[in-house]
Amino acid sequence: MSVEAVAAETAANVVVDNSAGLKAIGAALAVSVTGIASAFAEKEIGCAAIGAMTENENLFGKGLILTVIPETIVIFGLVVALLIS
């Protein structure tokens, strides 16, 4: 048997499994995209909350709650990443 025939037979029998790498990429995207989106949302809400609190100090509680709400998006992304892997 020639070297070329052995190489062709070996190449035909090799199975490439990329599923672990693709799962890792999907999990990383799930967490990173939700983290970036949450950061942009929290930036806008934080600026608006600070502006509202400078005019009325009684709005601190509402501003704090509204600032924390975008963090739930990251928790959902983490849950999706854990379900993928």
C-alpha positions in Angstrom: 0.0 0.0 0.0 1.4 3.4 -0.9 1.9 6.3 1.4 -0.7 8.4 -0.4 -3.3 5.6 0.0 -2.7 5.3 3.7 -2.9 9.1 4.1 -6.1 9.3 2.2 -7.6 6.4 4.2 -6.5 8.0 7.5 -7.9 11.4 6.5 -11.3 9.8 5.6 -11.5 8.2 9.0 -10.7 11.4 11.0 -13.8 13.0 12.6 -13.4 16.6 13.7 -15.5 17.5 16.7 -15.8 21.3 17.1 -18.9 21.2 19.4 -17.0 22.1 22.6 -15.3 25.1 21.0 -18.6 26.3 19.5 -20.3 26.0 22.8 -17.6 28.0 24.5 -17.9 30.7 21.8 -21.7 30.8 22.2 -21.5 31.0 26.0 -18.9 33.8 25.8 -21.1 35.8 23.3 -24.1 35.3 25.6 -22.4 36.9 28.5 -20.4 39.5 26.7 -23.2 40.9 24.5 -25.6 41.1 27.5 -22.9 42.8 29.6 -22.2 45.4 27.0 -25.9 46.1 26.4 -26.4 46.4 30.1 -23.5 48.8 30.5 -24.9 51.1 27.9 -28.4 51.0 29.4 -27.0 51.5 32.9 -25.0 54.5 31.7 -28.0 56.3 30.3 -30.2 55.5 33.3 -27.5 56.5 35.8 -27.1 59.9 34.1 -30.8 60.5 34.1 -31.1 59.4 37.8 -28.3 61.7 38.9 -30.0 64.6 37.0 -33.3 63.8 38.6 -31.8 63.6 42.1 -30.1 67.0 41.8 -33.5 68.5 41.3 -35.4 66.4 43.9 -33.5 64.4 46.6 -36.5 62.2 47.3 -36.0 60.4 44.0 -32.9 58.5 45.3 -34.8 55.2 45.9 -36.4 55.2 42.4 -33.1 56.1 40.8 -31.3 53.3 42.6 -33.9 50.7 41.6 -33.9 51.9 38.0 -30.1 51.7 37.8 -30.1 48.1 39.1 -32.7 46.8 36.7 -30.4 46.4 33.6 -28.2 44.0 35.7 -30.9 41.4 35.3 -30.1 41.2 31.6 -26.6 40.0 32.5 -28.0 37.4 34.8 -30.2 36.1 32.0 -27.1 36.0 29.8 -25.2 34.0 32.4 -28.1 31.6 32.7 -28.1 31.1 28.9 -24.3 30.5 29.0 -24.7 27.9 31.7 -27.5 26.1 29.8 -25.3 26.1 26.7 -22.3 24.5 28.4 
